């Protein structure tokens, strides 16, 4: 029997069907796009679309609710009058615009992250200027927006030709019909709000199939609600004293001793023999530089094409061959490198409240009399970077708007002026310009006899991948490969200029990526896509060697402090790699929901369903095969992440 829809609901019927059709076509297009990454089977294909339809109904129920309320409250005697027509035309237009624009946005987001909307999309809402400028520089935005409007008006024209508007305005409908619609929308939206979580779409072991099952708009609002995950509520825990005991046994090196009797404190004295070295330190945090771009890592596709200088520099440096990023975003890298702590589920500490006055690598430099400076070629307001670094003992040099920072920070902030900029895009000035500013500030500090630690965040290796013309043989804006080559070129130019300075001989250069260019994979955590390069250059003339220890970003600066023979007080959870045994090698890798610990060829993953998976990692194929859980391994993994959450929540990592 054919379901008869009341005349007054004809426009609503069209609206629902159009959304379901757009969502189906989006899911189908993304499925075809990602076909080589899904584990295709007829059953799996059907599950993606059947489960996906379930989430689409949840999405549309939220849009139906306000319209159902409007139909109920609008007086029946005025049905079809001018106010009713204007309101419904505008509402229909706005709804179609949201659906069409979100459909377009899903494709651009998928291209970058191989994911439906997540917390990154939510974060980007805060930084409208940077994001809109980036999109405008990456895509033909006027053409795309014109296309969106063309689609919307075309749908409205077809809707009108089919008589949906005329039918909607010709009959008021009964109170019973309207109440039934409203109650149905209320029940559905309430059911999805209270009972269905976005992670319920994750039925497959293949990450791509899970993401394809999700609905983009539903995922966006789910991320908006769950941008910060409570570790005790969502993840495996154990007695907190057990976690601290396991962690303290694992973190303490033979050359360290505890300075605080509180079992929750990691305050300790690190002692290194030998004469202390006090060189200046310039740290370059390179945007999105995967290890695969360097010839060192046997990648024939890129060998000596995109990073010839970095490849040659590694031969004269201390190079780290088995280093893994803790996360998939810049603020994750900053969190790990600066605070030397494991990643947290949900938001990075960089963006959380109470993110200042932490014990961090700058605290160790401050113990030795260094000036700490954070350099960023864009506006450090983005991703809360200025607030984080300014609140943790760093002076700021950026290309920002002065009014965005409080008075406490203004005195510690230097702006990059227009006459210091040769090229700029949505994310900031080109790498050459930020390096020139670093050199200028280093000259000032050297003249004042002030040892310095500079934390430099680059931006050129980021979409829209634009940079100054005629620097390299790949035209600007042609994609990531050209941006990587320009990144290499700019580092070369920087070190050649620095080599002419009187402070060069007494300056150590540490270069490390913040994260990989891409981290999405088929499985829970794609280990290969966390592999990043790092090197320490100019420590001493004879210091070049390779470090093959499996390690994490949190370990690099404690290792540097060991090379400098420093004795210092510490609360850092990273370890000096020269002091650990082979069986203690490990790396922390995570995304905003999955928390992993890699030891050798085994990986433990904690997920937000209070469960874990234990895998054997095949490095040659990058595949993960399930193993029976190792209880000791699980205890250590829970220890790292549960302890880190406790330390943050109870402020144990703050400066004394």
N, C-alpha and C positions, 0 to 999 in steps of 0.2 A: 504494500500500500504506500502510495506516495505521500510523504510528509508535506502537509500544506502549511506554508509560512504566511502569517497574517500580512496584509498589505503594508501596514505601518512598519513592519520589520524587513521590508525588501532591501532597503539600503544596508541594513545590518547584515543581511544574508550575503550581499555582494562583497561587503567589507571582509567578512570571515573567509569566504571562498578565495578572495584575492590573496589574503595573507597566507592561507594554507598552500595555495599554488606557488607563490613566491618562495615560501620556505622549502617546499618540495624541490623546486628548480635549483635553489641555492645548494641544498644538500646534494642533489644529483651532480651538479657541476663540480662541487668540491670533491665529491667521491671520485669522479673521473680524473680530476686534477691530481689526486693523491693515490691513484689506483696502484701504483707500484709499491706503495707503503702499506696497503691494507692486506690482510690475509683473506683473499677473496674466497668466498663460498656462497652458494645460493642462499643457504640459511643465514649466514652472516649478513649478506646484502639485505635480506628481508628484515632482519632484526634492526639494522641501522634505520630503516625507513619506518617500520612499525613503531619502534620505541621513540623514534624522532617525532612521529605524528602525535604521540602521547604528550611530549613536551611542547609541541606546537599548540595543542589545545589548551595547555596550561597558560601559555603566553597570551593567546587571544582572549582568554577569560578575563584577564586583567584589563584589557582594552574594552571589552563588552560592558564591564561593570558600570563605568561612568555614563555610557550611552544609555544603558537600561534605566539608570536612575533619572536621566534627562527625560526619557520617554514617559516615565511614570509621573514625573512632577510637572511636565508641560501641560497646561490646560487643554482639554480635548476640544473646546470650542474654538481655539485659535490654531488648530492643526492646519498647516499649509499656508499660514499667513507669512508676511514678509520676515518677521523675526525668526520664525521656525525655519524658513528656507535659508536665510543667511547663516543661522547657527549650524544647520546640518551640512550645508555646502562647505563651510569653513572647517567644521569638524572632520568631514570626510576627506577634505584636501589635506589637513594636518596629519590625519592618520595614515593616509597613503604616502605622504612625504616621509614620515618616520619609517615606514616599512621599506620604501624604495631606497632611502638613503642608508638605512642599516644594512640592506642587502649589498649595496655597493661597498660599504665600509667593511663588511665581512670578508670580501675578496681581498682588499688591501691588507687587512689584519692577518688573514691566512697566509698571504704571501710573505709577510715578515715573521710571523710566529708559528705558523702551522697549527693554529688553535682557534677555537671560537673565542668570543670576547671573554676576557678574564680580568684580573685585578689591574693589569697594565692599562687596559682601556679605561678603567675607572680612574686610575691615577692621572691619565692624560687629560681628563676633563678639567683638572685644576690648572693645567699649563696650556691654556687655549692658544695663546699667542705663538708659542714655540711649535706646537703641534700643527696648527693651521698653516703656519709658514712652511713647515717641513713638508706637509702634504702638497702645498701649492708649488714648492720647488721640485717635488718628486713626480708629480702627476699634472696633466693639463686640467687644473681644477675648474676653470670657467667652462670648458667643454663637458667635463663630468657633471657639474651642477646643471648645466643646460640640458644634458641628457636625462638627469633625474627629473627635472621639471617637465620635460617632454613626455616621459613615461607616465608621470602623475596625471597630466592633463589628458593624455591619450586614454588612460583608464577611466577618468571621469567622463570623457566623451562617450566611450563604449557603455559605461554604466547608464548614462543618460539615454542613449539610443535604445537600450534594452528596457527602458521605462521604469527603472528602479526609483528614480527621484519622483516621478509622477505618481507611482503607486504609494510611495511613502507619504506624500503630501495629500493623498486623496482620502485617507481613512485614518481615524484617530486610534482605532484599536480599543479593546475592552480593558478595564482595570485588571481583570483576572489574567488576561494575556500578559500584560505588562508586569504584574506581580510575579507571575510564573517565570518570566525572563529574568527579572531582577534576582529572585531567589536562586534560580539556577546559576547565574553568574556569581552570586555571593558564595554559594556552596562550592562551586568549582575553584574559584580563586582562593577561598579559605582552605580547601583541601590541599591545593598545591603549595600554599604558603606554610601550612602547619605540618604537612606530611611528606612532601616531596622535595628532596634536595637535588641540586644540580649534579652531585656526584652519583646519584642513583642512575644516571645515564651511562655509567662506566661498567658495562656488563662484560666487556671483552678484555683480554690481555693485551690487545693491540691498541695503543694509545690513539692512533688515527681513527679507528672505528668508534672509539668512545667520543672523540671530539666531533665527529660527523653526526653522531646521534643527537648531540645537544642542539638546542635552539639558541641562536645568537643573542636575541634580546633577553631571553630567560637567563642565559649565562651571565649577561652583563649585570642584571639586577641581583643575581645570586652572588656575584663577586662584590657588588656594592655592599651587600649585607655582611659578607664574610671576609672583609679585607684584612682582618687580623684574627688568627685562629688561636684559641686558648690551648696550649700544649696539654695540660692535665685533662681537659674535657674531650680532646679528640685523639690523643696519641697514647701509646703504651707507656705505662709508668711502672716504677718499682719503688720500694722504700727509698726515700730521698737520701738517707744516710748511706745506703748501698751505692747509689749513684755517685755521691761525693767520694766514697772510698775508692771505687773503681777508677774514677777520674783522677784523683790525686796520685794514685799509684802509677797511672799512665803518663801524667804530665811531668812529674818530677824527674829531673835528670840528675846524674851523679854529681854534677858541679853546683847543685842548688840545695838550699835548705829553707824550711818553712820559718816565717817570721811572725805568724799569728796562730795561736792555739785553737781558734774557732775552726771547727771542721768544715765550715762553709767558705772559708777564706782561702784564696789562692795566692796570697801575698807571700813572696819568697825572695831570698837573696840569690842572685845568679852571679857566680864567680868564674871568671875566665883568667887563666894565667897569662903572663907575658905583658909587655908594654902596651898600654892602651893607645890606639890610633884615634885621632880626632879629625878625620877629613870632613869636608862638606859632603852632603849627600843630596843628590838630585834624583828623585824617583819619578819615572814617567809611566803613568798608568794608561796603556794604549787601549782605545776603544775597540772592542769586538775583534781582537786579533787571535784567531784560532791557530793552534799549533800546525794545522795542515798546510798553512801558507809558507812554512819554512822548510827548506830543503833538508835541514837537520833531521827531520822526522820522516824521511824516505817517502815523500809525496812527489812522485814523478810529474804529476799534473802541473805542479807549481814550481818545480825545482829551478832555482836561480832565475826565476822570471819576475816575481813580484817583490821579493824581499832580498835582493842580492847583498845589500849592506848589512842587514841584521844577520844573515847567514855568515858573512865574513866576520862580523863582530863577535859572534858566538865562539869562534875559534880562538879569540884572545880574551875570553871572559870565563867567569864561573857560570856555567849554563845548567839549567834544571830540566832534565829530560822527561820526568814523570810527574809534572805538576798539573793539578786539576783545580779549576775554578770552583768555588763553593756554590755559585748560583748562575743565574741566566741574565742578570741585569747589572748595570753599572753600580747601583747603590748596594747590591749584594757584594760586589767586589770591594767597594769602599768599606763596607762593614767588616768584611773578613780581614782585609789588609790593615786597616787602621786600628780596629779593636782586637784583632786576633782572637775571635770567638767563632763558634759554629753558627751556621745560619739559623734563623728562627722561622717557624711556619707563618705564612701570611706576609705581613709587612716587614721590611727590613728595619732594623733599629734606626737607621738614618732618617726614616720618616715617622718613627714612633714618638710619642710624648716622652719626656724624661730621657732625652738622648744626649744630654750634655754632661760635662764634668766626669766623663769616663776615664779610667786609666787606659791609655792607648800608646801607640808607638811614639807619638809626640811627647808623651810624658817621660819616656826614656830619654829622648833627645834633650828635653828640658833639664833632666838631671845632669846632663853633660854641658849645659850652657848654650844650647843651640837655639836659634830662632826658627820657629815652624811657620811655613807659609804654604797656603793652598792656592794653586793657580788653576783657573778655569776660563776657557775662551768664550763661554756663553754667559748667561745670567745665572749665577749660583743660587738664585731663588729656586730654580728648577730642581725638583726632587729633594728640596730641603737641604741642599748641600751646604749653603752658607751657614744656615742655622746649626747644622751638625758640626762642621769644622770650626766655625767661630766659637761654638760652645765647648769645644774640646781642645782649646789652646792654640789654634792656628790663626794667623793673620790671613786675610782674604785678598787675592788679586783676581778680579773678574771683569767681565764686560756687562755689568749689571746696572739696574736702576736703583739709585741710592735710596730712594724713599721706601724700598721694600724691606729695609733692615732697621732694627731698633737702634737707639742711640748708643747702646753698649757695644755694638759691632761697628758703627761708623768710624770710630777712631782707629779700628784695626783693619780697615778696608781700603784698598787702592783700586781705582778704576782704570781700565784700559781705554785710553783716549782714542778719538777718531784718527788722529795723525799717526797712531801706532798700528793701524789696521790697513792691510793691503787687499784682503779678501775676507768676506763674511757671508755665511748662509744662515739658515734657520736656527742651527744649533750653536753658532758662535763663529769666532774668527778661525782662520786656517791654522794648521799646526805650526807652520813657519812663524806666524805672528806671535803665537803664545810662547814659542821657544825664544824669540827675540826679546819678549818681555821678561822671561826668566833670566836671560843673560844680563839685561839692564839692571834688574833687581840684585842679581848676584854681584855685579860690579859694585853696587852701593854697599852691600853687606861686607864685601872684601875690604873696601876702603875704610870701613868702620871697624875692621878687625873682628867682625861678628861671624862665628861659624853658623852655617844655615842648613836646614833640612827643607827642601822644596818638594811638595807633592803636586805633580803636574798631571792634570786630566786632559787628554786630547779629545777632539771632536770630529776630525775630518773623516775617519773611517765609520761614518754613520750616514744612513739615508738622509739627504738625497745624493750623497757621494760626490759632492762638488768641491773643487779646489782650484787654485790659480792655474791659468792656462800656461802652456809651453814649459811646464816643469818636468813632465814625464811624457812618454809616448802614447799614453792612453787619454783620450779627451775627457774633460771633466763631465761628470754626470752620467757616465756610461755604466755605472754599477760598482759593486763591491771590489772587484779585482783591481780596478783603477785606483780606488781609494786606498787599498792596501799598498799598492805600489807608491802612491804619494806619501803615505805614512812612513814607509821605508826611506824615501827620498828626504823627507823633512827631518827625520832623526839623523841622517847622514849630514845634512847641512848644519844642523844644530851642533853636533859634536865637532865638526870642522871649525865652526866659529868659536866654540868653547875652548878648543885646543890652543887658540891664540891668546887666551886670557891668562893672567898671572895666577888665578886661582885653580886652573885646570889640574895641575899636578897633584893638588891636595883635594881633589873632588872625586867621589865615587858615584857612578851612574848605575842605577838599578832600573831595569826596564821589565815590565810585566803587563800582561793583558788583564782587563777587568773581567772579561768573560769571552765566550766563543761567539763567532758570527751567527751561529744557529745552534739551538739546543734541542729542538724537537726531534723525536725519534719514535720508533714503533712501540717501545717498551716504557716501563715506569720511569726509568732514568737511563738516558743514552750516554753511557760512560765516555765514549770517544768524543762526544760533543761537549765535554767539559775540559778537554786537554788543551792547555795553553802554554805558551813559551814564557820564559823569564831568564834574565841574565844579570850578573853583577860585573861591571866593567871598571877597570882602572883602580882596582883595590890595591894591587902591587904589580910590579912588572912581571912577576913569575907566578901569578895566582891562577892562571887559566887552567881549568879542569872541568870535567863533567860530573854532575851529581845525578845519579840514577835512582835515588831513593824516591819511592812513591810519597808524594807530599801534597799539602794543601796551601792555599794562599796565606793561611794564618801562620805558616811556619817560616815564611821567607825573611821577615824582618828579625825575628829572634835568631835566625841563622846568621844574618848580617852582623848583628851585635856580637855574636860569637867570633866571627872573623875579625872584628875590630878589637877583640880581647877586652870587652867592656865588663866591668863589675857593676851591677845595678839592681835596684829593687824592681820587682815585676809582679803583675797580676795577669799577664798575657797567657792565654791557653795554648798558643802555638809553641812549637818546640824547635830547638836548635838541631838541625838535621845531622850535624856532625857528632852529636852526642847520643843518638838513638841506635838501637840494635836492629838488624835486618827484619826480625820478626815483629818489630814495633812500627814498621812503616804503615802509613794509612793516609787516606784523603777523605775529606768531607765533601759530598756533592749533594745538591738539593735543588728543587724548584719550590714554588711557594706552598706546595702541599706535601710533596714527597721528600723525606729526609733520609739521606743515604750515608753509609760508611763503607769505603772501599779498602780492603786489605788484600794485597797480593792479587789474586784472580777471583776473589769472592766479594760479593756486595750484599749488604743488608739494607733493606729499605723499610722505613716506617711510614705508614700512611694514616690518613685522618679518619680511619674507621677502627682505631685502636687495634690494629693488626700489623703484621710484618710479613715480608717475603725475603727469602734468602736465595741468592743466585750464585751460580758459577759463571764467571765472565770469560768468554773466549775473545781475547784481544784481536786475533787475526780476522774474525768475522764480526766482532762487536755484538755478538749474541749473548743473551742471558738465559741460562737453563736453571729451572727451579731445583733447589736442594732441600733436604730436611733441615729444619732450623738448628743452628748451633747455639746452644744456650749461653755460652760464654761470650760469643760474638754479639748476640742480642743484648746481653747485659751491658757490654761496653758501648754499643750504639745508643741504647736508651740512656746510659750514663752521660754521654756527651750532650745529647739534646735536652734531656730533662734538667740536667744541672745548669745548662746555659739559660734555659727559661727561668729557673729559680733565681739565678744570679741577677738577671735583669729585673724580674718582678720585685725582688727584695733589695735591689740597688747595691749588691755586694761588689760590683766591679767599678764603683765610683772611686774617685780620688779620696784619700783619707782627709 
